[in-house]
């Protein structure tokens, strides 16, 4: 009962946040709605019993990514009035006939692929009840440094590369 | 399953009685209802007591600063000026709620709430005592880091939404400072997580003892340094002096809350003072033994042994209240140190703040993490006192 209520609340938060993110005209507001949406996703993880994933979602997205996005929007001047001084809509149309055609075709192709992947999922008998809640932290930790140690190390190398790249780009050039 | 305050209180005889009575009254199983009521009641008490502590924090700040500067401080409202914060609160409510004309209305209204929500959500895992913790999440430390990062978003948005240069600068400073100092803070917490092998505040506290030599701060040289790294980082994360650049009054008027008036401003101030309590509590729980009381007094075992006639639940309750007192005492001592530092040290420059974080604290924290791992591997997690005692015994010819 409790889990169901929490699930409905998180799902509503996720969907509402996502809808408002997409429909909001102001980029900063969209970012705040996105934060609500990400919190909802964290709630969904928590109701599914993935407690560590839920907390990681909070730490990574609420703490890091959303603030970085806010910074980026603010520094690039993404917040503008979308109406000019005559009250006309300044927003340009999102594409031409060519782009819409390409997007439609690629969407159909992607949809076929996704359906092909999802087909066996729906054939399996529906699960009647969720398994009892257990902590996932230890399992995750053990698996990360045993079975999936290669993926773990590769992702750490990726992050290290990004870090070094950022340091190189932001370094003041001398002798110029 | 995670143990909560409800699963602790459900051991009391009154709980079963209440459940039975209500089940008869409603005609259905009232366990869930009683659990909800208990949770609601305890959360209500915790939030209100914390708000009172936040309010008294402003009083303590003034009184201690007055003491350090040889002044009297507030002494008119109530005995020793104790009710000053209530008077301030009434004044805040009475103020006009000004919304700047050019401000971003939605963000301006949401920003103070974000700060409040982030701080009060972190109270859910703060280990007040063995039984009275709201919930013992097995990822408690991680959860606390996650929800408290919402405060950074609130500060930043507050600065942005006011549409004022001072607020903007304060908000940007606040956000960059909080993000930067999260790195050394998390690394020093990680060292403790490594020592105990758990992310739960309960397990981490239980791994320590009641007496100072059993605390993690005196466990080995690396944790000793780690405690100070964590404490400095915590000062910076809560925007306290000497790191109060986001609200540097000599440069930025009042920083990110310049444009906020009345209760909106009070929300920011309250969130800051409660957050200081929370981070002091985290420092106490991770490094200073948390709620552990010496000589098994906390679990009530000593009381049960000495007075066998006492009901075991009563002994447990007494133990829990002792634990609560010890935890609050340690936290308030750290709180005093925070205020003391604020009125002693001058404010840092922005660049020296970043230099301190990235060139000193982060490498030291990394070194500590590796050092703790090596210590665990080399001495099997024994504390330095155990090693000294053992070598002393060996020198005295105590080999078996």
Contacts between the chains, C-beta under 8 A, distances in Angstrom:
chain1	res1	chain2	res2	distance
A	1	B	32	7.2
A	2	B	32	7.5
A	26	B	104	7.7
A	28	B	104	6.8
A	28	B	107	6.4
A	28	B	157	7.9
A	28	B	160	6.8
A	29	B	104	7.9
A	29	B	106	5.9
A	29	B	107	7.1
A	32	B	106	7.7
A	32	B	107	6.7
A	32	B	110	6.5
A	32	B	157	7.0
A	35	B	153	6.7
A	51	B	137	7.3
A	51	B	138	7.1
A	51	B	139	5.5
A	52	B	139	5.6
A	52	B	142	7.2
A	55	B	139	4.9
A	55	B	142	4.3
A	55	B	143	4.9
A	55	B	146	5.1
A	56	B	142	7.4
A	56	B	146	7.9
A	57	B	146	7.9
A	58	B	143	7.3
A	58	B	146	3.1
A	58	B	147	6.3
A	58	B	149	7.4
A	59	B	142	6.6
A	59	B	145	5.6
A	59	B	146	4.3
A	59	B	149	6.6
A	62	B	146	6.4
A	62	B	147	7.8
A	62	B	149	5.4
A	62	B	150	5.7
A	62	B	153	6.8
A	63	B	145	7.4
A	63	B	146	6.6
A	63	B	149	3.0
A	63	B	150	8.0
A	63	B	152	6.9
A	63	B	179	7.6
A	63	B	182	6.9
A	64	B	149	7.6
A	64	B	179	7.0
A	66	B	153	6.1
A	67	B	149	8.0
A	67	B	152	6.0
A	67	B	153	5.9
A	67	B	156	6.2
A	67	B	175	5.5
A	67	B	179	6.2
A	70	B	153	7.4
A	70	B	156	6.0
A	70	B	157	7.3
A	70	B	160	7.3
A	70	B	175	7.7
A	71	B	172	7.7
A	71	B	175	7.1
A	74	B	160	6.5
A	133	B	1	6.7
A	135	B	138	4.7
A	135	B	139	7.9
A	137	B	138	6.1
A	137	B	139	6.0
A	137	B	199	6.2
